[in-house]
Every structure is written in C-alpha cells, then in structure tokens.
Amino acid sequence: ETGYFLGKTYLAQALALRVGSNDEVSELDGIRETSLRLLEKAQRYLPPDGEGWQGSDALDRHLLEAYRAFAARDGTRLEVICKEGLRLFPDDLRRAEFWMLLGFQDASGNPPEYLDKAIQLCAHSAWALTARGWHHHRYGRLADAIADLNRALDANPAIYRALLERGTTWKDLGDLDKAVAD
C-alpha cells in the first residue's frame, strides 16, 4: 500500500506540471520531460492489481488501475477503466477522481465537461478547478478562467500552477498590475 501512495504522489507532481502546459510552446519542453519522468516513477511504484491491497475496497483498487493507466499514458485503457468505475460506484463521492483523470487526459477541447462533474462532487478540488481554469483561458473564456483560478487558490494557495495561470489570464485581460502581483 505504501507503493500506491508514493506512486500517487509522483503522479500528483506530474499532473501539477501538466495542468496548464501548452504542448505547442517549445520552452515548456523541460516541464514535459520532468512530467514524463515523474509519470515513469509513478508507474514503477503503483503496484499491480491485488499486490499489497489486503483490506482495500473495490473502488480503491479500481482507482489504482486508473492511475496506472494514466501513468502509462494509455488513454484508451484509462477511459475504459474510469467509465467502468463511474458505472460501478455511482454513489461514492470518491468517483470524482475518475472524472478528474478523464478531464486531464482528454485532448478534445471538452475536458471542462468532465472537470465540471468532478467539481460538482468535490467543490474544493483545487486541481480540477485549476485545470478547468486553464481550459477556459485556452478557449478565450477569460472571466470564467479567473473565477475558477480564484476558487482553486482559495482552496489551496500552494498550487503555483493556478497562480501562474491566473497571472497570464490577468495579462491577457490587460490588467498588468494584477498579472505582476500573481
């Protein structure tokens, strides 16, 4: 079980780097490389299904498989596992993690739909709010981006990605004083 939590820590660090990273910007190559290294570490530490999981409930084991698929960058498998988890555990609030993983891996431009569902279940999910704020910014919904990023920072002021994204959004809105402050 220790491996799961260590793996999940590496995964969280990788996600922190990926949220708000724009794949078209070459200066973020270092961020992408670091994120990929952290995903590889996460994959090493996330134990195979059933190994070291005595006493864990079925939802935890299902989340483990979803995290392993995410760490392996297997989007097809991740989608199947997450959607199955949502079907199998309709009344458990922890299913918000399935929605977040779907939102983080979806490149269709619709991640906010998944992230909206995660936020409905866990209104103070700073990572889901940061990711949705980034998507709002990317698609020109700047006021929505600021609102989500403010909520993310209220929930967890230590999420530097939310602060950086909010500063960039303020800059794009023309408020350089707020952008510099962030």
N, C-alpha and C positions, 0 to 999 in steps of 0.2 A: 504494500500500500504506500510505503514511503516513495517508491519509484513513481507512482501515479502523481503524487503531489509535487515532486521535483520536476517531472515531465510537464505538468500543468503550469508550473512556474516559468519554465523555459518557453512554453507555448504562449503564456501571457506576455512575456517580454517580446517575443516575435510579433505578436499581434499589435503590441504598443508601437512597434516600429512600422508596421504595415498600415495601420489606420492613418489615413491622410497622406500616404505616399502615392505620388502620381507616377505611374510606370513610364510616362512619356518624358520625364525630366531626367536627363543623364546625370546630373550632380547627385542624385539620390542613389547611385549605384552602390555606394558604401552602405547605405541603410538597407537596401535589398539584400546585399551579401551578408550582412550581420543577421538580418531576419532569417535568411535561409540557414545559416549556421545554427541559430537558436532552434529552428524547426528540426534540424537534424539531431540536435541534443535531445529535444523533447521526444522525438521518435525512439531514441535509444532508451530513455527512461520510462516511457509509458509501457507497462508490462503487457504481455499477451493476455487475451481474454481468459479469465479464470485463474491466472497465476497471481497468488498473493491477495486474493479477493475474498477470503473467507469472511462471511458476515456482511458483505456489501450487498446492497439491494440491487434489483434488476435495473433500475434507472441509472445508478452509478456505473454499472458495467456497460450499459448502452452508451452513456456519455464517454466512457473511456474509449470505446470503439470509434465514436465520432471524432474525438480528439486525435486518435491515432491516424484516422483518415485525413484529417486536416493537416497534421504534421507531415504526413507523407505526400501532401499536395494532390491527393486523389479526390478531385471534386465530384466525380460521378458517385463514388462509394460514399463520400460524405453526405451527399444529397439523399441517397437511399437510406442511410442509417438515421439521419436526422428526421426525415419524413416518417420513417417507421417509428422512431422514438416519440414523435408527436402523436402518432396514432395509438401507440401502446400506453402512453402515460398522459391521457387528456386532462386529468385533474391535478397533476403535480406542478407546482409553481416552478420547480427546477427545470421544467421543459423550456424555459426562457433561453437556456444555454443552447438548445438546438436551433432556435430562431436566430440567435446571435451568430452562431457558426455559419448558418446559411447566408446571413447578411454579409458576413466578412468575405465569403468566398464567391459571391455572386457578382459576375462582371457584366451583367445585362443592363445595368443602369437602374435596376429596380430594388437594390438592397434595402432602401428605406421601408418597403413593404414588409420585409422580414424583420427589420430592426424595429418597426412600429409595433409588431407583435411582441417582440422581446421587451420593449419598453412598457407595453400595456401590462405585462406580467411582473415586471420589475422596474418601477418608475424611476428609480435612482441608479440605474445601471450606467455608470459613467462611460464605460467603453461603448455601449450601444448608442448612447447619446452623442459621443464624440464621432463615431463612425457615421451616424445619420447626419450630423452637422457637416462633416466633410462632404458627404454626398450632396447635401443641399447646396453647399458652396460650389461644388464642381458643376452643378446643373443650373447655377445662377439664382438660386433661391436664398439670397444673402440674409434677409431678415430671419428666415427660418433657421439658417445656419447659426446666426448669433444666438437665437433663443435656445437651441439645443446645446451649443457650446457653453453658454452661461449655466444651464442646468447641469451639464457634466462637471463643470468646475465647482459648482455649489456642492455636488455630491462627493467629489474628490478633487481638491485643489492641487494634488500632486501629479495629475495627469498632464504632463508637459505637452503632449500632442494636442490636447484641447486648447491649451493656451497659445501654442504656435498657430493653430488653425484659426482661432479667433482673431489673433493679430493680423493674419493675412486677410481675413474677411473684412476687418475694420479698414485695412489699407484699400481693399477693392471698393469699399463703400465711400472712400475719400476722407475718412477720419484718421489722419496720420497721428494725432496725439494719442488716441486710444490704441492704435496699432503699435506705436513705440512703447507705450505703457505695458502692453502684453509682451 
